[in-house]
């Protein structure tokens, strides 16, 4: 069964429908949109830049931004530069960057003349961790990428006295994502357990962040995440045109495909092996935000995503698919923290 408003289906375990056939994800998106508008309209963007400049007073940087070369992070950099904000700007080389993404990064950096830092991981070690997750058979084999990026960002923010992490995450194109599509990336206990089981040794040599470290960064160091695009009426296609005109930015196929591994994860691992089409939640968020019609989304979904090949010296055809729950986690701690934080976080 498919939602009558968006393109979400019973592929998502959590889905249910009202009497009009509209799914819970649409209702949740609309409620979140009301809350976003309250935050964005007043004091809105003026408050953002005042806070960033105040936090950076007497320091070299006002905030930190990881630049992937994709449209969302590139747009964040464009907005920050237009408003005189000084970001600590960096990218991460994990061995999977699409050449277009690297070119986009350099075009923005050179045009804006903003200092830039490239962080190169221990690539053999990182690919070893990715291999462990693929062998685990769990859905979210992007956990290593997301976790390492989070750990590195918090570490660099703390070292440079930065209070704000600018995120390209946004409600308009990412406001719908079923939890059943994969386990969250913060759980270091889960990551270490999978690495130990399938590689046979202790995980070392990569940036990681434990639960106590996360609490330290968030509540002792006072580091906050700011979804900058949510303070705008963000239109993805319009943003692409602006980036192309000002920086010669180059487009690519789908969301998050500035990474070759992410493209394989979405187009092969999830789509063909786990029977999950990650385009559905992305398109559904865009339908709700008025950036795509349901008919346009359905037409796109008729076409299989293009195949991608990666080399990790293993075959996925004989891997047993498993739930993340079959491996050690600290899920209960993270769930408890999320409930407490949601109840007491500042309005």
N, C-alpha and C positions, 0 to 999 in steps of 0.2 A: 504494500500500500504506500502511496505517495501523498505528501501534503498537497492541499489544493492551492496553497499560496506560494510555497517555495518548491525545492526539488529534493527535500529530505525524505528518506524512505525508512522502512523497518530494518534496513541494513544497520541502523543505529539502535542498540538495545533499549535506550532510554525513551524512545519516541512514543508519544500518544497523541490522539487527535480530539478536537472538540466536535460539537454537533455539525459544524460547517466544514469539517475535514481539515482544519488548520492545525498544524502541529505545535507542540509545546515549545519547540525551538524558536518559532516565529513569535510566539507570545513573550518568551523570555527576551528576545532581541528587542522587541518594541518597548518593553519595560526598561531595559537597559538604556535604550535611546532616550527615553524621558529623563532618566537620571543624568545621562551624558549632557543633554541640552542645558539642564539646570547648572551644571558645573561650568560648561563652556561659555554660556551667554553672559554671566556676570559673576565676578569681575572679568572672567574670561582671559583672553590673550594678554591683556595688559598686566594682569596678575602674574602670569607665567614668566614673562620676561623680567619683571621687577624681582620676583623670587630668585630666578636664576642669577641675575646680576648681583643681588644681595648676598647670595650664597658664595659667589666667587670674589667678593670684595677683598682686595688685598692678596689675592691668589692669582696664579697663572691661568687657571681655567674656571669657567662657570659650570661646566657639566662634562659628561663623557658620552661619546657616541661611537658604537661599533658600526662601521660602514661595510655593507656586504656588496654594494654595487647594484642591488635591487631597487625597485621603485620606491618602496616605503622608507628605507634608511636614507636613500639619496634625497628624497623630498624633505626629510627631517633636516639634513645638512643644509639644503637650500634655504629653508625657513629660518634656521638659526643664523646663517650668514646674513640674511636680509635684515635681521633684527639686532645685529651687532653682538651676538652671543659668542663666546669663545669656547668652543668644545675641545676637549682632549679627544682627538680623532684617531681611531685605530681600525685595522682589519685583522682577521685571523686567517692564516694559511694552514689549512689542515690537509692539503694535498688534493682537494676536490674542487677548487674554484674553477668555474667556467671562464675561459679567456675573455668573454664579453664582460663578465662581472669585474675582472681585474682592470680591463680597459676603462670601464665606467668609473671605477674608483679614481684612477689616475686623471681622467678628464675633469672630474669635479675638483679634486685636490689642486691640480695645476691651475685651473681657471680661478678658483677662489683664493689660491695662495695661502692655504691653511696648513700648519704643521701636521704631519701625519706619521703614524707609527704602524709598521706591519709586524705582527706577532706570529712567528713560525713555530708550530708545535713540533714535538718529536713525532714525525709522521709515521714511521714504522710502528711505534708504540700505539699511536692513535688508531691506525688501521687494524692493529691487533685487537684493540678494544671493540671496534666495530664488528670485526669477525666474530668475537665472542657473542655479541648480541644477535647476530644473524643465526649462529649455531643454536642460540637459546630458543629460537622459534617464536619469540614474542613479537607483538605487533610493532611497538615503537622502537625501531632500531636507529632512530634519530636521537635517542637519549644521550649517547656520547657527545654528539655535536652540541646539543642544547646545554648540557651540563657544563662542559668545558668552557663554553662561551660565557655562561653565567658566572662561573668561578673566576675566570680571568677578568671579567668586567668589574666585579665587586673588589677584587684584589687591587686592580689599578686605580679604581676610584678611591679606595682607602689610602693607598700610598701617596696619592696626589691631593688629599684633603678635599675631594669632590663629593658634594652632597646629592647631586642629581644624575641619575642614569637616564638618558633619553632613549626611548624605545620606539621602533617603527611599528610595533604592534598596534592594531587599531580595530575599533568596533565596526567600521564600515565594510571591511573585507574579511575580518577574522572573528566577528562577533558570534559565530555559531561554530562549535566544535564539540561533538559528543565525547565525554570522558572514555567511553568504551572503545574509541578508536586507538587508544594506547595509554599506557601508564605515564605519569608525569616524570620530568627529568631531574627533579631536585634530590631524589633519594640516593645518597651515596652508598648506603648499605646495600641496596639493590644492585647498583653498578659494580661494587666490589665483589659481591657474591657471584654474579654472572661471569665476571672476568676470571675469578678463582676457579670456578667450575670448568670452564671451557679452555682456559689457557694454562691453568695449573700453577699459577704463582700469584704473589701479591701485586696489586696494582700500584705502580709508582711511575714518576716521570711525566705526569700530566697534571694540569691545573684541576683541582677538585675543591668542593665546598661541602662541609659536613653541616648537620643541623645546628650545632652550637655556633659554628662559624657564621652561618646565615643569620642567626639571631644577633650575633655580635655586630655584623655589618649593618643590619637593619636598625637595631635599637640602641646600640652603644655608639656606633659611628654615625648613626642617623642618616644613612644613605637611602634615598627614595627613588622609585622608578616613575618616570613621567611619560605617559603615552601622548606625545606631542600632537599627533594627527587628530586625536579625539577632540581637540579644542578648535578644530576647523571643520567645515563641511567638506570633508576630503573626498575628492572625485579622482579615482585612480587613473582613468584615461586622460583626464585633463592634466594630472600631475606628470604623466609620461610626456605629453606634448611640451610642457614647460621645460622639463629636463632635456628633451631633445633639442629644443630651440636654444637654450642657454648654454648647454654643455656638450652637445653632440652625443648625448646618452643613447645607448643602443638597447632596444627592446629584446625580449626573449619570450618563450612560449607561455608558460603558466606561472602562477605564484610560487615563490621560493625556489625557482629553478636556476638561480644564479650559482647553485651548487650541483655538480654532476651527481654526487651521491644522493642528494635530496630528490633530484629528478628520478633516479632509479628507485628510491624508497617509495615515492608516490605512484610512479607509473608501472612499476613491476612488483615490488615487495607487497605493497598494500593492495594494489588493483588486481593482480593476477594470482597472488599466492594467498592473501588473506581475504580477498573478495570485498575490499573496501575501496570506494571511489572518493578520494579526498577532495575532488573537485566539488562534490555535492554541498558540503558545508560552506566552502568558499563562495560558490555561486549563490547559495541561499542567503548568505549575509548580504551579497551584492543586490539580490532581488529586493530584500527588505529595505536596503538603503537607496533604492531607486537607480542603481547603476547598471542594472541588467534586467531584462524582462524574463519571465518564466519560460516563454517560448524560445528565447535566445539560449537560455541555459539548457533546455531540453535538446535543442538542436546540437549543441556542443557535446552533450553527454552521449549522443548517438555514435560519436567517433571515439574509438579507443585511444587513450593517450599514447604518444609515440614510444616505441621500445628504447631502452637504454641498456648498455652493457658496462659493467664495471669489473675490475680485476682484484679479487681478494683471495685468490687461490682456494676457492671452495665452491662446491655445487649446491644450489639451494633446493634441488629437486627431491633430495632424500631427507631433508630436515623435517623433524616432527614439530608441528605447530603447537605452541603451548601458551597458556595464560601467564601473565607476569606474576600472578598469585602463586605459581608453582615454585617460585624462587624467593629467598628471604627479602623482606622489605621492612621499612619503617613507616609504612602507610598510615598506621593508626596515629603515630605522632604528628605527621603532617596534616592529617585530617583534623585532629584535635586543635592544632595550631590555627588552621584555617577557620574553624568555627569560632574560636576565641577572638581571633583578629577581626573577623567579620562583625562580631557583636560589639567590639570596643573601639574599632578604628575611628579616627576623627571624621566627622561629616564634612 
